[in-house]
Amino acid sequence: MKILLAGGGTAGHINPALAIAGTIKEKHPDAAFLFIGNKDGMEQRLVPQAGYDIKSITISGFQRSLKPQSVAANLRTLRRTVTSSVGAKKIIREFAPDLCIGTGGYVSGPVVREAARMGIPCIIHEQNAYPGVTNKMLAHRVQKVMLAVEAAKPYFKDAPVVVTGNPVRGAILTADKQASREKLGLDQRPLILSFGGSLGAQKINEALVGLIARSGKDGRYQHIHAYGKYGGWFPDKIKEQGVALEKCKNLDIRPYIDNMPECMAAADLVICRAGAITLSEIQAMGKPAILIPSPNVAENHQYHNAMALVNAGAAEIIEEADLSGEAVIEKADAMLHSAETLAKFSENSKKMAITNANERIYAVVKQVLHLV
């Protein structure tokens, strides 16, 4: 069995593809996998790190602006639309997959489109309640459209949809809190895990400076924070607050979290954006969270993702317009002050989890491939 996967740009598209590949590999150890990613996307690091082969095409999206730089960028995108399709077709022909799976992002467009044209069975997975443009365009070319939530159904009228939930990495489902804390060398103080996404979020980084610097001085909390690809300035900002990071054993400040299952399992509180996959993992682990939705996403879908948890008593929210260092400290202190409060958030979060999404997705794979 040969499985081709396409998805990239951010971890929100890459991790679902890796989770799906992992599930299929468990069932079919001899299966061959190939990922197609954007040439400069972070999938070029995450996919090989997970043990899979990857080949590249170059694709970008259109910009909704008439500024000269946007017009120039859109002309490049037009050229890439042609060249990426040619490149995708060549890779597909050489690999000859039995199934193509797209998980969103610009790169999945030409890959799934060309695979469908070549008569290869195709499946796509949409992680959000408000679907991305690429998946909406592909919906009527594929055998199945897998959705994370029922709320996405109206956007795929007459398409072959099935609700599976978001795939969650097996390591997330099996990670143990105490074992993870021991492996990370943590003590009994509360652990905060914070991150703004794979690329980093400047507003979140700026808001976390005060909380992290305070813990560096008074040792109140242990803290793991990922500042992202574009947050290289962050460690220096902490040092400007009079905190020597190299001397603070309770602070772990890094650009990216490669061992997320361990870090999230160990955490008592998570502070992050409200991307669909992140929330699925938070729910699977039953983690109390402070959610800071990105306002820079289509149809404000992160706000709606976050409010689903807030309304269920599973998380707190700080909208970016209200975000400040003081607001973060106030909510974090209030949540971590009460073990009873944390337990309630955790319980409500777990109730929302779809923990068998991987099995539901594998059932779709079997159906499309006509496996017994």
VENJO-V791355 format. One record per pair of residues at least 6 apart in sequence whose C-alpha atoms are under 7 Angstrom apart, sorted by sequence separation. I is the first residue (numbers start at 0). GAP is how many residues later the second one is. D is the distance in Angstrom with one decimal. If there is no record, write none. Layout:
{{I:GAP:D} {I:GAP:D}}
This chain:
{{6:6:5.4} {7:6:5.1} {24:6:6.3} {36:6:6.2} {101:6:5.3} {115:6:6.4} {138:6:6.3} {214:6:5.6} {244:6:6.9} {308:6:5.5} {309:6:5.7} {334:6:6.4} {335:6:6.8} {6:7:5.6} {36:7:7.0} {46:7:6.9} {62:7:5.9} {226:7:6.7} {309:7:6.9} {334:7:6.3} {195:8:6.2} {293:8:6.1} {125:9:6.9} {292:9:5.1} {6:10:6.7} {101:10:6.3} {111:10:6.7} {292:10:5.3} {62:11:6.4} {211:11:7.0} {4:12:6.6} {61:12:5.3} {99:12:6.6} {149:13:6.4} {292:13:6.8} {146:14:6.9} {148:14:6.1} {61:15:6.5} {99:15:6.8} {144:15:5.8} {145:15:5.8} {146:15:6.1} {147:15:5.9} {290:15:6.4} {60:16:6.3} {143:16:5.1} {144:16:4.6} {145:16:5.1} {146:16:4.6} {147:16:5.7} {148:16:6.1} {36:17:6.8} {38:17:5.0} {59:17:5.5} {138:17:6.9} {142:17:6.7} {143:17:5.8} {144:17:6.3} {145:17:5.7} {146:17:5.8} {147:17:3.8} {269:17:6.9} {273:17:5.9} {33:18:6.7} {34:18:6.2} {35:18:5.5} {36:18:6.3} {37:18:5.5} {38:18:5.6} {58:18:6.7} {145:18:6.0} {146:18:6.2} {147:18:4.9} {268:18:6.5} {269:18:6.4} {270:18:5.7} {271:18:6.7} {272:18:5.5} {273:18:6.5} {32:19:6.7} {33:19:5.3} {34:19:4.5} {35:19:4.9} {36:19:4.9} {37:19:5.3} {38:19:5.4} {122:19:5.6} {139:19:5.7} {267:19:6.9} {268:19:5.3} {269:19:4.6} {270:19:4.8} {271:19:5.4} {272:19:4.8} {273:19:5.0} {33:20:5.7} {34:20:6.3} {35:20:5.5} {36:20:6.4} {37:20:5.2} {99:20:6.9} {121:20:4.9} {122:20:5.9} {123:20:6.6} {124:20:6.0} {125:20:6.2} {126:20:6.4} {127:20:6.4} {128:20:6.1} {135:20:6.8} {138:20:6.0} {264:20:6.8} {268:20:5.6} {269:20:6.3} {270:20:6.0} {271:20:5.9} {272:20:4.9} {37:21:6.4} {58:21:5.4} {98:21:6.1} {99:21:6.4} {100:21:5.8} {101:21:6.4} {102:21:5.7} {121:21:5.7} {122:21:5.0} {123:21:5.1} {124:21:4.6} {125:21:5.1} {126:21:5.1} {130:21:6.7} {272:21:6.3} {57:22:6.4} {58:22:6.5} {87:22:6.6} {97:22:6.5} {98:22:5.2} {99:22:4.7} {100:22:4.8} {101:22:4.6} {102:22:4.9} {103:22:6.9} {120:22:6.5} {122:22:6.0} {123:22:6.1} {124:22:6.0} {125:22:6.3} {128:22:5.4} {129:22:6.0} {204:22:6.3} {87:23:5.4} {91:23:6.9} {97:23:7.0} {98:23:5.9} {99:23:6.4} {100:23:5.5} {101:23:6.4} {102:23:6.5} {128:23:4.6} {290:24:6.9} {58:25:6.1} {84:25:5.1} {88:25:5.9} {108:25:5.8} {112:25:6.9} {115:25:6.4} {212:25:5.9} {289:25:5.8} {290:25:6.1} {291:25:6.0} {57:26:5.8} {83:26:6.5} {84:26:7.0} {87:26:6.9} {115:26:6.8} {216:26:6.7} {228:26:6.2} {287:26:6.4} {288:26:4.9} {289:26:4.7} {290:26:4.7} {291:26:5.2} {292:26:6.3} {56:27:5.5} {199:27:5.3} {215:27:6.0} {222:27:6.3} {223:27:6.1} {224:27:6.4} {225:27:6.1} {226:27:6.4} {227:27:4.6} {274:27:5.9} {287:27:5.8} {288:27:6.3} {289:27:5.5} {290:27:6.3} {291:27:5.6} {292:27:6.9} {105:28:6.5} {199:28:3.7} {212:28:6.4} {221:28:4.6} {222:28:5.0} {223:28:4.7} {224:28:5.0} {225:28:5.0} {226:28:4.9} {227:28:5.6} {273:28:5.1} {291:28:6.3} {1:29:5.8} {2:29:6.2} {3:29:5.9} {4:29:6.3} {5:29:5.7} {7:29:6.0} {13:29:6.3} {84:29:6.7} {104:29:6.8} {198:29:4.7} {199:29:5.7} {201:29:6.8} {204:29:7.0} {208:29:6.1} {221:29:5.9} {222:29:6.2} {223:29:5.9} {224:29:6.4} {225:29:4.9} {226:29:6.8} {275:29:6.9} {0:30:4.8} {1:30:4.7} {2:30:4.9} {3:30:5.0} {4:30:4.7} {5:30:5.1} {6:30:6.5} {7:30:6.7} {56:30:6.1} {103:30:6.5} {190:30:6.0} {191:30:6.3} {192:30:5.9} {193:30:6.3} {194:30:5.7} {197:30:5.4} {198:30:4.6} {199:30:5.8} {212:30:6.2} {225:30:5.0} {314:30:6.4} {0:31:6.2} {1:31:5.9} {2:31:6.5} {3:31:5.8} {4:31:6.4} {5:31:6.2} {56:31:6.7} {103:31:6.3} {189:31:5.3} {190:31:4.6} {191:31:4.8} {192:31:4.9} {193:31:4.8} {194:31:4.8} {195:31:6.8} {196:31:6.6} {197:31:6.7} {198:31:6.0} {199:31:6.0} {218:31:6.9} {225:31:6.2} {273:31:6.2} {313:31:4.5} {8:32:5.2} {9:32:6.6} {188:32:5.8} {189:32:6.0} {190:32:5.5} {191:32:6.3} {192:32:5.9} {193:32:6.5} {194:32:6.3} {195:32:7.0} {215:32:6.0} {273:32:5.6} {312:32:6.1} {313:32:6.6} {7:33:6.5} {8:33:6.4} {188:33:6.4} {313:34:4.9} {7:35:5.9} {215:35:6.8} {312:35:6.1} {313:35:4.7} {311:36:6.5} {126:39:6.0} {60:45:6.5} {59:46:6.2} {58:47:6.5} {58:48:6.1} {287:54:6.2} {287:57:5.2} {197:58:6.7} {287:58:5.3} {286:59:5.2} {285:60:4.5} {285:61:6.4} {286:62:6.6} {285:63:4.9} {285:64:4.5} {284:65:6.7} {282:66:4.9} {283:66:5.9} {282:67:5.1} {37:69:5.8} {282:69:6.2} {283:69:5.2} {36:70:6.1} {282:70:4.9} {192:71:6.8} {283:71:6.2} {279:73:6.6} {192:74:5.9} {191:75:5.7} {190:76:5.0} {191:76:6.1} {192:76:6.3} {193:76:5.7} {194:76:6.7} {195:76:5.5} {196:76:6.9} {190:77:5.3} {191:77:5.0} {192:77:4.8} {193:77:4.6} {194:77:5.3} {195:77:5.8} {189:78:5.9} {190:78:6.7} {191:78:5.9} {192:78:6.3} {193:78:5.7} {179:82:5.1} {179:85:6.4} {180:85:5.0} {16:86:6.1} {174:86:6.2} {179:86:5.4} {15:87:6.8} {174:87:6.4} {176:88:4.7} {177:88:6.8} {171:89:4.9} {175:89:6.1} {176:89:4.7} {12:90:5.7} {170:90:5.9} {174:90:6.0} {12:91:5.7} {12:92:6.4} {3:93:5.9} {2:94:5.5} {1:95:4.7} {2:95:6.1} {3:95:6.2} {4:95:5.8} {5:95:6.3} {6:95:5.7} {1:96:5.2} {2:96:5.2} {3:96:4.7} {4:96:4.8} {5:96:4.8} {6:96:4.8} {7:96:6.9} {8:96:5.9} {0:97:6.3} {1:97:6.8} {2:97:6.1} {3:97:6.2} {4:97:5.8} {5:97:6.3} {6:97:5.1} {7:97:5.3} {6:98:5.5} {7:99:6.4} {6:100:6.0} {5:101:6.5} {6:101:5.2} {5:102:4.9} {5:105:6.7} {171:109:6.7} {165:111:6.5} {172:111:6.5} {167:112:7.0} {172:112:6.9} {167:113:6.3} {165:114:6.5} {210:114:7.0} {209:115:5.7} {206:116:6.9} {206:117:5.1} {207:117:6.1} {206:118:4.2} {210:118:5.8} {206:121:6.9} {19:147:6.6} {18:148:5.9} {127:148:5.7} {18:149:6.1} {126:149:5.8} {18:150:4.8} {126:150:6.9} {15:151:5.6} {129:169:7.0} {129:171:5.9} {128:172:6.9} {10:187:6.2} {9:188:6.5} {164:189:6.1} {166:190:5.3} {167:190:6.8} {165:191:5.9} {166:191:5.1} {164:192:5.0} {163:193:5.3} {163:196:5.4} {163:197:6.0} {142:225:6.9} {11:263:6.9} {11:265:5.9} {22:335:6.4} {19:338:6.8} {23:338:6.7}}
